[in-house]
Amino acid sequence: MSEGTRDDHVKHYGPWAWAAGIAFGVAMMAFMFYLADGFL
């Protein structure tokens, strides 16, 4: 069997980029809640 042609972002950018993206999403959501109704 030959190597697959799939190009995963985790393989290309590494797992830290994936973790940073999730953390950025959580931070952006918390900031929106903070602006909307004083969540933090």
PyMOL Python script that loads the backbone (N, CA, C, O; Angstrom):
from pymol import cmd

cmd.read_pdbstr("""\
ATOM      1  N   MET A   1       0.842  -1.200   0.000  1.00  0.00           N
ATOM      2  CA  MET A   1       0.000   0.000   0.000  1.00  0.00           C
ATOM      3  C   MET A   1       0.879   1.253   0.000  1.00  0.00           C
ATOM      4  O   MET A   1       1.879   1.340   0.713  1.00  0.00           O
ATOM      5  N   SER A   2       0.485   2.181  -0.793  1.00  0.00           N
ATOM      6  CA  SER A   2       1.244   3.428  -0.847  1.00  0.00           C
ATOM      7  C   SER A   2       0.757   4.388   0.231  1.00  0.00           C
ATOM      8  O   SER A   2      -0.302   4.198   0.828  1.00  0.00           O
ATOM      9  N   GLU A   3       1.531   5.386   0.454  1.00  0.00           N
ATOM     10  CA  GLU A   3       1.188   6.445   1.427  1.00  0.00           C
ATOM     11  C   GLU A   3      -0.076   7.169   0.952  1.00  0.00           C
ATOM     12  O   GLU A   3      -0.259   7.401  -0.243  1.00  0.00           O
ATOM     13  N   GLY A   4      -0.933   7.517   1.896  1.00  0.00           N
ATOM     14  CA  GLY A   4      -2.150   8.231   1.547  1.00  0.00           C
ATOM     15  C   GLY A   4      -1.870   9.647   1.063  1.00  0.00           C
ATOM     16  O   GLY A   4      -0.801  10.200   1.320  1.00  0.00           O
ATOM     17  N   THR A   5      -2.821  10.219   0.373  1.00  0.00           N
ATOM     18  CA  THR A   5      -2.642  11.573  -0.152  1.00  0.00           C
ATOM     19  C   THR A   5      -3.246  12.617   0.783  1.00  0.00           C
ATOM     20  O   THR A   5      -3.250  13.804   0.459  1.00  0.00           O
ATOM     21  N   ARG A   6      -3.744  12.198   1.910  1.00  0.00           N
ATOM     22  CA  ARG A   6      -4.369  13.121   2.842  1.00  0.00           C
ATOM     23  C   ARG A   6      -3.311  14.014   3.501  1.00  0.00           C
ATOM     24  O   ARG A   6      -2.254  13.532   3.910  1.00  0.00           O
ATOM     25  N   ASP A   7      -3.599  15.311   3.602  1.00  0.00           N
ATOM     26  CA  ASP A   7      -2.660  16.271   4.193  1.00  0.00           C
ATOM     27  C   ASP A   7      -3.339  16.921   5.403  1.00  0.00           C
ATOM     28  O   ASP A   7      -4.019  17.938   5.272  1.00  0.00           O
ATOM     29  N   ASP A   8      -3.149  16.332   6.557  1.00  0.00           N
ATOM     30  CA  ASP A   8      -3.786  16.839   7.769  1.00  0.00           C
ATOM     31  C   ASP A   8      -3.105  18.105   8.256  1.00  0.00           C
ATOM     32  O   ASP A   8      -1.892  18.261   8.118  1.00  0.00           O
ATOM     33  N   HIS A   9      -3.885  19.003   8.823  1.00  0.00           N
ATOM     34  CA  HIS A   9      -3.320  20.230   9.379  1.00  0.00           C
ATOM     35  C   HIS A   9      -2.432  19.938  10.576  1.00  0.00           C
ATOM     36  O   HIS A   9      -1.439  20.633  10.790  1.00  0.00           O
ATOM     37  N   VAL A  10      -2.771  18.920  11.361  1.00  0.00           N
ATOM     38  CA  VAL A  10      -1.942  18.592  12.521  1.00  0.00           C
ATOM     39  C   VAL A  10      -0.567  18.123  12.062  1.00  0.00           C
ATOM     40  O   VAL A  10       0.440  18.456  12.687  1.00  0.00           O
ATOM     41  N   LYS A  11      -0.513  17.355  10.979  1.00  0.00           N
ATOM     42  CA  LYS A  11       0.793  16.926  10.455  1.00  0.00           C
ATOM     43  C   LYS A  11       1.573  18.112   9.906  1.00  0.00           C
ATOM     44  O   LYS A  11       2.792  18.186  10.062  1.00  0.00           O
ATOM     45  N   HIS A  12       0.869  19.041   9.264  1.00  0.00           N
ATOM     46  CA  HIS A  12       1.550  20.176   8.617  1.00  0.00           C
ATOM     47  C   HIS A  12       1.983  21.237   9.633  1.00  0.00           C
ATOM     48  O   HIS A  12       3.122  21.703   9.592  1.00  0.00           O
ATOM     49  N   TYR A  13       1.089  21.617  10.538  1.00  0.00           N
ATOM     50  CA  TYR A  13       1.385  22.702  11.479  1.00  0.00           C
ATOM     51  C   TYR A  13       1.788  22.220  12.864  1.00  0.00           C
ATOM     52  O   TYR A  13       2.352  22.993  13.639  1.00  0.00           O
ATOM     53  N   GLY A  14       1.517  20.983  13.190  1.00  0.00           N
ATOM     54  CA  GLY A  14       1.846  20.438  14.500  1.00  0.00           C
ATOM     55  C   GLY A  14       0.695  20.581  15.476  1.00  0.00           C
ATOM     56  O   GLY A  14      -0.226  21.364  15.240  1.00  0.00           O
ATOM     57  N   PRO A  15       0.736  19.835  16.569  1.00  0.00           N
ATOM     58  CA  PRO A  15      -0.382  19.839  17.524  1.00  0.00           C
ATOM     59  C   PRO A  15      -0.535  21.153  18.279  1.00  0.00           C
ATOM     60  O   PRO A  15      -1.622  21.449  18.775  1.00  0.00           O
ATOM     61  N   TRP A  16       0.527  21.947  18.376  1.00  0.00           N
ATOM     62  CA  TRP A  16       0.417  23.205  19.130  1.00  0.00           C
ATOM     63  C   TRP A  16      -0.441  24.227  18.403  1.00  0.00           C
ATOM     64  O   TRP A  16      -1.105  25.040  19.045  1.00  0.00           O
ATOM     65  N   ALA A  17      -0.438  24.200  17.074  1.00  0.00           N
ATOM     66  CA  ALA A  17      -1.303  25.099  16.318  1.00  0.00           C
ATOM     67  C   ALA A  17      -2.767  24.736  16.534  1.00  0.00           C
ATOM     68  O   ALA A  17      -3.617  25.621  16.640  1.00  0.00           O
ATOM     69  N   TRP A  18      -3.067  23.440  16.601  1.00  0.00           N
ATOM     70  CA  TRP A  18      -4.427  22.990  16.881  1.00  0.00           C
ATOM     71  C   TRP A  18      -4.857  23.462  18.267  1.00  0.00           C
ATOM     72  O   TRP A  18      -5.962  23.981  18.430  1.00  0.00           O
ATOM     73  N   ALA A  19      -3.999  23.287  19.258  1.00  0.00           N
ATOM     74  CA  ALA A  19      -4.315  23.712  20.625  1.00  0.00           C
ATOM     75  C   ALA A  19      -4.472  25.231  20.707  1.00  0.00           C
ATOM     76  O   ALA A  19      -5.339  25.727  21.426  1.00  0.00           O
ATOM     77  N   ALA A  20      -3.648  25.960  19.982  1.00  0.00           N
ATOM     78  CA  ALA A  20      -3.751  27.424  19.980  1.00  0.00           C
ATOM     79  C   ALA A  20      -5.058  27.868  19.337  1.00  0.00           C
ATOM     80  O   ALA A  20      -5.656  28.847  19.784  1.00  0.00           O
ATOM     81  N   GLY A  21      -5.508  27.181  18.310  1.00  0.00           N
ATOM     82  CA  GLY A  21      -6.776  27.512  17.669  1.00  0.00           C
ATOM     83  C   GLY A  21      -7.954  27.296  18.600  1.00  0.00           C
ATOM     84  O   GLY A  21      -8.864  28.123  18.657  1.00  0.00           O
ATOM     85  N   ILE A  22      -7.941  26.187  19.330  1.00  0.00           N
ATOM     86  CA  ILE A  22      -9.011  25.921  20.301  1.00  0.00           C
ATOM     87  C   ILE A  22      -8.979  26.975  21.410  1.00  0.00           C
ATOM     88  O   ILE A  22     -10.025  27.496  21.799  1.00  0.00           O
ATOM     89  N   ALA A  23      -7.792  27.290  21.917  1.00  0.00           N
ATOM     90  CA  ALA A  23      -7.667  28.291  22.980  1.00  0.00           C
ATOM     91  C   ALA A  23      -8.118  29.663  22.495  1.00  0.00           C
ATOM     92  O   ALA A  23      -8.744  30.408  23.250  1.00  0.00           O
ATOM     93  N   PHE A  24      -7.809  30.008  21.245  1.00  0.00           N
ATOM     94  CA  PHE A  24      -8.245  31.280  20.686  1.00  0.00           C
ATOM     95  C   PHE A  24      -9.771  31.338  20.602  1.00  0.00           C
ATOM     96  O   PHE A  24     -10.372  32.367  20.909  1.00  0.00           O
ATOM     97  N   GLY A  25     -10.391  30.242  20.188  1.00  0.00           N
ATOM     98  CA  GLY A  25     -11.847  30.187  20.120  1.00  0.00           C
ATOM     99  C   GLY A  25     -12.494  30.342  21.482  1.00  0.00           C
ATOM    100  O   GLY A  25     -13.487  31.056  21.624  1.00  0.00           O
ATOM    101  N   VAL A  26     -11.940  29.680  22.482  1.00  0.00           N
ATOM    102  CA  VAL A  26     -12.473  29.792  23.846  1.00  0.00           C
ATOM    103  C   VAL A  26     -12.286  31.212  24.375  1.00  0.00           C
ATOM    104  O   VAL A  26     -13.194  31.765  24.996  1.00  0.00           O
ATOM    105  N   ALA A  27     -11.122  31.803  24.134  1.00  0.00           N
ATOM    106  CA  ALA A  27     -10.865  33.168  24.592  1.00  0.00           C
ATOM    107  C   ALA A  27     -11.790  34.165  23.897  1.00  0.00           C
ATOM    108  O   ALA A  27     -12.285  35.094  24.535  1.00  0.00           O
ATOM    109  N   MET A  28     -12.025  33.984  22.603  1.00  0.00           N
ATOM    110  CA  MET A  28     -12.907  34.885  21.875  1.00  0.00           C
ATOM    111  C   MET A  28     -14.345  34.769  22.385  1.00  0.00           C
ATOM    112  O   MET A  28     -15.042  35.776  22.513  1.00  0.00           O
ATOM    113  N   MET A  29     -14.789  33.540  22.677  1.00  0.00           N
ATOM    114  CA  MET A  29     -16.137  33.347  23.207  1.00  0.00           C
ATOM    115  C   MET A  29     -16.267  33.966  24.596  1.00  0.00           C
ATOM    116  O   MET A  29     -17.283  34.595  24.891  1.00  0.00           O
ATOM    117  N   ALA A  30     -15.263  33.802  25.455  1.00  0.00           N
ATOM    118  CA  ALA A  30     -15.300  34.403  26.787  1.00  0.00           C
ATOM    119  C   ALA A  30     -15.307  35.922  26.694  1.00  0.00           C
ATOM    120  O   ALA A  30     -15.991  36.583  27.477  1.00  0.00           O
ATOM    121  N   PHE A  31     -14.554  36.490  25.745  1.00  0.00           N
ATOM    122  CA  PHE A  31     -14.538  37.936  25.559  1.00  0.00           C
ATOM    123  C   PHE A  31     -15.900  38.449  25.096  1.00  0.00           C
ATOM    124  O   PHE A  31     -16.350  39.504  25.542  1.00  0.00           O
ATOM    125  N   MET A  32     -16.550  37.711  24.211  1.00  0.00           N
ATOM    126  CA  MET A  32     -17.879  38.119  23.752  1.00  0.00           C
ATOM    127  C   MET A  32     -18.889  38.070  24.897  1.00  0.00           C
ATOM    128  O   MET A  32     -19.735  38.957  25.015  1.00  0.00           O
ATOM    129  N   PHE A  33     -18.807  37.040  25.740  1.00  0.00           N
ATOM    130  CA  PHE A  33     -19.682  36.988  26.913  1.00  0.00           C
ATOM    131  C   PHE A  33     -19.383  38.136  27.869  1.00  0.00           C
ATOM    132  O   PHE A  33     -20.293  38.706  28.471  1.00  0.00           O
ATOM    133  N   TYR A  34     -18.107  38.470  28.006  1.00  0.00           N
ATOM    134  CA  TYR A  34     -17.701  39.579  28.878  1.00  0.00           C
ATOM    135  C   TYR A  34     -18.290  40.895  28.393  1.00  0.00           C
ATOM    136  O   TYR A  34     -18.777  41.694  29.193  1.00  0.00           O
ATOM    137  N   LEU A  35     -18.247  41.121  27.081  1.00  0.00           N
ATOM    138  CA  LEU A  35     -18.818  42.354  26.542  1.00  0.00           C
ATOM    139  C   LEU A  35     -20.338  42.363  26.643  1.00  0.00           C
ATOM    140  O   LEU A  35     -20.935  43.413  26.878  1.00  0.00           O
ATOM    141  N   ALA A  36     -20.961  41.224  26.471  1.00  0.00           N
ATOM    142  CA  ALA A  36     -22.427  41.158  26.391  1.00  0.00           C
ATOM    143  C   ALA A  36     -23.081  41.335  27.766  1.00  0.00           C
ATOM    144  O   ALA A  36     -23.984  42.158  27.921  1.00  0.00           O
ATOM    145  N   ASP A  37     -22.631  40.569  28.759  1.00  0.00           N
ATOM    146  CA  ASP A  37     -23.353  40.628  30.032  1.00  0.00           C
ATOM    147  C   ASP A  37     -22.482  40.436  31.262  1.00  0.00           C
ATOM    148  O   ASP A  37     -22.967  39.932  32.275  1.00  0.00           O
ATOM    149  N   GLY A  38     -21.259  40.806  31.210  1.00  0.00           N
ATOM    150  CA  GLY A  38     -20.421  40.754  32.414  1.00  0.00           C
ATOM    151  C   GLY A  38     -20.185  39.353  32.928  1.00  0.00           C
ATOM    152  O   GLY A  38     -20.268  39.110  34.132  1.00  0.00           O
ATOM    153  N   PHE A  39     -19.889  38.412  32.016  1.00  0.00           N
ATOM    154  CA  PHE A  39     -19.701  37.011  32.392  1.00  0.00           C
ATOM    155  C   PHE A  39     -18.498  36.827  33.310  1.00  0.00           C
ATOM    156  O   PHE A  39     -18.555  36.022  34.239  1.00  0.00           O
ATOM    157  N   LEU A  40     -17.413  37.555  33.069  1.00  0.00           N
ATOM    158  CA  LEU A  40     -16.180  37.362  33.859  1.00  0.00           C
ATOM    159  C   LEU A  40     -16.068  38.379  34.979  1.00  0.00           C
ATOM    160  O   LEU A  40     -15.098  38.359  35.736  1.00  0.00           O
TER     161      LEU A  40
END
""", "prot")
cmd.dss("prot")
cmd.show_as("cartoon", "prot")
cmd.util.cbc("prot")
cmd.orient("prot")
